[in-house]
């Protein structure tokens, strides 16, 4: 059985990018039969020297993603001295960025990893907002970064999704006179909760449009002015009991309200 060719992957971060590129190239040669040996978090010349010794013994290639200039220069020099083929997977494209966009790279390891972590936090927050939307599961109240409470049509769901894209886990709870609020609402710190109110006239207008869109009569109790006043009065009492900050969403875009929510909470705590 023929021995596999060896490629040493060297990185001052995790090395996933370099390994992925090596695998992609290797598939073009006999189905990718190559022994990839990853060396992650290389941060001094001793680490590089260890790889140089092994790569020379194996007559292998070094593929690297090193952004720290001193380490890159040392690896290039030592590879040249030992007649080892070392391939820099980042510099050609970084140089192209510098030339074309007239910007200098940060040259800090792990930035891609940080971006990946932020992306997955966003996905997790979006899934959280969906799971704990509209009071479906009160257990989400104690797990949330932000809890939004208010009557129907005060933009609780759009706000939850907007804030989720900013990586906040948001639960929202509708306040309805006929349904007692969940006990969890009174167990969380007041700084975790925001009450949303709206003018009766604006809410009446929104609810009539909603009924029209659903093909229902605009005279339904859902949109009646008295019903709206009763709901808003009930919601106000709950918000006072919770002791949470309150924001008026009348005539405000979701983005504007979200900004106000974050401003209010920043006064209460540090994100």
URWOQUI-V84068 format. One record per backbone hydrogen bond with DSSP energy under -0.5 kcal/mol. NH is the residue of the N-H (numbers start at 1). CO is the residue of the C=O. Records with the same first field share a line. If there is no record, write none. Layout:
NH: CO ; CO
This chain:
5: 33
7: 35
8: 61
9: 7 ; 37
10: 8 ; 63
11: 39
12: 65
19: 15
20: 16
21: 17
22: 18
23: 19
24: 20
25: 21
26: 22
27: 23
28: 25
29: 26
30: 28
31: 27
32: 26 ; 29
33: 29 ; 30
34: 32
35: 5
36: 34
37: 7 ; 35
38: 36
39: 9
40: 38
41: 13
42: 11
47: 44
48: 44
49: 45
50: 46
51: 47
52: 48
53: 49
54: 50
55: 51
56: 52
57: 53
58: 54
59: 55
60: 55
61: 6
62: 85
63: 8 ; 61
64: 87
65: 10
69: 67
71: 68
72: 68
73: 69
74: 70
75: 71
76: 72
77: 73
78: 74
79: 75
80: 76
81: 77
82: 78
83: 80
84: 79
86: 84
87: 62
88: 86
89: 64 ; 87
93: 90
94: 90
95: 91
96: 92
97: 93
98: 94
99: 95
100: 96
101: 97
102: 98
111: 108
114: 110
115: 111
116: 112
117: 113
118: 114
119: 115
120: 116
121: 117
122: 118
123: 119
124: 120
125: 121
126: 122
127: 123
128: 124
129: 125
130: 126
131: 127
132: 128
133: 130
135: 132 ; 172
136: 133
140: 137
141: 138
142: 138 ; 139
143: 139 ; 140
144: 140
145: 169
146: 169
147: 192
148: 171
149: 194
150: 173
151: 196
154: 151
159: 155
160: 156
161: 157
162: 158
163: 159
164: 160
165: 161
166: 163
167: 164
168: 163
170: 168
171: 146
172: 132
173: 148
175: 150
176: 174 ; 179
179: 176
180: 178
185: 182
186: 183
187: 184
188: 184
192: 189
193: 190
194: 147
195: 245
196: 149
197: 195 ; 247
203: 199
204: 200
205: 201
206: 202
207: 203
208: 204
209: 205
210: 206
211: 207
212: 208
213: 209
214: 210
215: 212
216: 211
220: 217
223: 220
224: 221
228: 224
229: 225
230: 226
231: 227
232: 228
233: 229
234: 230
235: 231
236: 232
237: 233
238: 234
239: 235
240: 236
241: 237
242: 238
243: 239
244: 239
245: 193
247: 195
249: 197 ; 247
252: 249
257: 253
258: 254
259: 255
260: 256
261: 257
262: 258
263: 259
264: 260
265: 261
266: 262
267: 263 ; 264
268: 264 ; 265
269: 265
271: 269
